[in-house]
Amino acid sequence: MVWKNVPLGEVISQRKEFIEIRPDETYMRCRVQTSARGVVLRDRVEGSTIKTKKQQVCRAGEFLVAEIDAKMGGYGVVPPELEGAIVSSHYFLYQVDETKLLRNFLNWFSKTPLFFEQVKARGSTNYAAIRPDAVLNFDIPLPPVELQNEIVERLEATKANVSEAFELQQQVSEEKKALLFALVNGPKNAPHPRIPFGQIADLKRPNVVVEPDVEYGFAGVYSFGKGVFEGTIKLGSEFSYKALSRIRQGDFIYPKLMAWEGALGVVPQCCDGLYVSPEFPVFSIDSEVVYPEIIDAYFKHPSTWPKLSGSSKGTNLRRRRLHPRAIQEHQIPIPPRPTQNLIREVACSNIDEFQEQNKAALEAVIPAMLHEIFERQANKPEAFTEKPKANVVQLPAKQKPEIDTPFKEAVLVGAIVKAFHEDNGQPIGNFRLQKAVYFARRQMGESALDKDYLRKAAGPYNPKMRYSGGIKIATDRNWIKRATGKYGEGNALGDAAAEMDEWVERYQFAPAAAWVRDRFKYKSNDLWETLATIDYAMLALDHAGTSPTPMAILSYIETDDEWRPKIEKLRLTEASIQNVIVELESLFADVGGGV
């Protein structure tokens, strides 16, 4: 028996039952998290505090949809612990006919792009709310109940294994951090001697004069001891600082405003040569006295932060600033050289690198399984039978070219870097790589990029690409790497680039990557930014139910604080926007993506 696509209305039904809230009773209230992350407890309150006296009572196993937040993934199955929780009339409850559809199968399906795309299609008006009847008209690929159960068991088992792996990784990280901190401080009965931090660290002054037409790659520091990371790239004209500090591997940096909550760290190799603003004090460490790894281990440990909080100035906790003089006076332990060598050996082990790579792979497991199970059925329903061979889901030979997992985004990133490398052998800068991925996704027909991309000074920008998404994963897998060419720093093919070729072919990303290269390689950065900005504005207006006229686009840009300076920078007028619209229509006319 093959899978069938059926309307949800054949297997679920809306339940409309309200109760009168009693003032002397306590009620659980639940809510749905966005991004299809499920139903959770909101709070427990006395009936007397609830203003709307008519409420619905949830039953475990029902499908709960938020009227307003559905378009952002606000839906899920009510878990057993929320049996009896109440929700307002702005939620819709649906009973599930488990003779045809298992509630957990529905729960997993609701986490797929196939389901989410249907929600967005029905919630694209100005109000952008979903209606209860619309949910009943969504399609679901439905196999026999026996196969549903097998799929649910497989997914649940994988989820449990992934969760256990994450817990073990966290445990290893915490144990490593505790070991390093203990080695730095020494035994309790014979602690290592302490000296002022300023004796082994020289404060560096901002040493780079900002040029308006030069790109600067910034570094940042995560709070809670998570270290230094590679941040955004901006043109000098996009920020007000007149001078920056260029950081080097082994330097110690922190933001004055957030140091008290663990935003401190030593610059890793991947951030060597990046820049920070004057709000980030930069210290060079005297490695003849102490290795930078010792400084890093000490300041990343939670036990250190309360001491820094006491040295921070400011009456408002969130505005406390740690000035360089205070940290220069801070007493730090200095272990003997043999202990420092041991600390460096532990700190420089490949445990962290392995964990980062493993984390990216783990995060991609469930989305990849959902994609292979459900999207294959949407495209080839005859491929599944009631008893699949060896009880496994076979990989299809080809995949629909769409970005719905961080791993697939990494494959697209690698394909684009490779396409530009094949053309001129030069690295592609982060500014262009971000835009190239955007244009490639548009070329492949995606039109809901506003859920991934933010409105930033340089145009549509997806921060996840750098920190946990495509660029991060492709770099971790050594498909791409940082390199310097005749046009400056950028992304080049890594030593393991050949490993991605199979995935590029499987996901059919090579044509889109070559299309971006050939259509955009001779265009200036300003034109890349203009095209991406206007295209994004047109999509956002269209999704809001507004006709994307040049006047509406100009108003959309003008009302956004981040984008308003673009009007002057890019010389945007209704006439110039109309010209850009014509060019966008020409670019995307032959790919079915629309504008």
Secondary structure as GFF3:
##gff-version 3
##sequence-region A 1 595
A	DSSP	beta_strand	4	7	.	.	.	ID=ss1
A	DSSP	three_ten_helix	8	10	.	.	.	ID=ss2
A	DSSP	beta_strand	12	14	.	.	.	ID=ss3
A	DSSP	beta_strand	18	20	.	.	.	ID=ss4
A	DSSP	beta_strand	26	32	.	.	.	ID=ss5
A	DSSP	beta_strand	39	46	.	.	.	ID=ss6
A	DSSP	three_ten_helix	47	49	.	.	.	ID=ss7
A	DSSP	beta_strand	54	57	.	.	.	ID=ss8
A	DSSP	beta_strand	63	66	.	.	.	ID=ss9
A	DSSP	three_ten_helix	69	72	.	.	.	ID=ss10
A	DSSP	beta_strand	75	77	.	.	.	ID=ss11
A	DSSP	three_ten_helix	80	82	.	.	.	ID=ss12
A	DSSP	beta_strand	86	87	.	.	.	ID=ss13
A	DSSP	beta_strand	91	96	.	.	.	ID=ss14
A	DSSP	alpha_helix	103	109	.	.	.	ID=ss15
A	DSSP	alpha_helix	113	122	.	.	.	ID=ss16
A	DSSP	alpha_helix	132	136	.	.	.	ID=ss17
A	DSSP	beta_strand	139	142	.	.	.	ID=ss18
A	DSSP	alpha_helix	145	185	.	.	.	ID=ss19
A	DSSP	beta_strand	194	196	.	.	.	ID=ss20
A	DSSP	three_ten_helix	197	199	.	.	.	ID=ss21
A	DSSP	beta_strand	201	204	.	.	.	ID=ss22
A	DSSP	beta_strand	208	209	.	.	.	ID=ss23
A	DSSP	beta_strand	215	221	.	.	.	ID=ss24
A	DSSP	beta_strand	228	235	.	.	.	ID=ss25
A	DSSP	three_ten_helix	236	238	.	.	.	ID=ss26
A	DSSP	beta_strand	243	246	.	.	.	ID=ss27
A	DSSP	beta_strand	252	253	.	.	.	ID=ss28
A	DSSP	three_ten_helix	259	261	.	.	.	ID=ss29
A	DSSP	beta_strand	265	266	.	.	.	ID=ss30
A	DSSP	three_ten_helix	269	271	.	.	.	ID=ss31
A	DSSP	beta_strand	275	276	.	.	.	ID=ss32
A	DSSP	beta_strand	282	285	.	.	.	ID=ss33
A	DSSP	alpha_helix	292	300	.	.	.	ID=ss34
A	DSSP	alpha_helix	305	311	.	.	.	ID=ss35
A	DSSP	three_ten_helix	317	319	.	.	.	ID=ss36
A	DSSP	alpha_helix	324	329	.	.	.	ID=ss37
A	DSSP	beta_strand	331	333	.	.	.	ID=ss38
A	DSSP	alpha_helix	337	347	.	.	.	ID=ss39
A	DSSP	alpha_helix	351	370	.	.	.	ID=ss40
A	DSSP	pi_helix	371	375	.	.	.	ID=ss41
A	DSSP	alpha_helix	376	379	.	.	.	ID=ss42
A	DSSP	three_ten_helix	381	383	.	.	.	ID=ss43
A	DSSP	three_ten_helix	389	391	.	.	.	ID=ss44
A	DSSP	alpha_helix	406	424	.	.	.	ID=ss45
A	DSSP	alpha_helix	430	443	.	.	.	ID=ss46
A	DSSP	three_ten_helix	449	451	.	.	.	ID=ss47
A	DSSP	beta_strand	454	456	.	.	.	ID=ss48
A	DSSP	beta_strand	459	461	.	.	.	ID=ss49
A	DSSP	alpha_helix	464	467	.	.	.	ID=ss50
A	DSSP	alpha_helix	470	476	.	.	.	ID=ss51
A	DSSP	beta_strand	480	485	.	.	.	ID=ss52
A	DSSP	beta_strand	488	493	.	.	.	ID=ss53
A	DSSP	three_ten_helix	497	500	.	.	.	ID=ss54
A	DSSP	alpha_helix	501	507	.	.	.	ID=ss55
A	DSSP	alpha_helix	510	520	.	.	.	ID=ss56
A	DSSP	alpha_helix	525	543	.	.	.	ID=ss57
A	DSSP	alpha_helix	550	558	.	.	.	ID=ss58
A	DSSP	alpha_helix	566	569	.	.	.	ID=ss59
A	DSSP	alpha_helix	574	588	.	.	.	ID=ss60
###
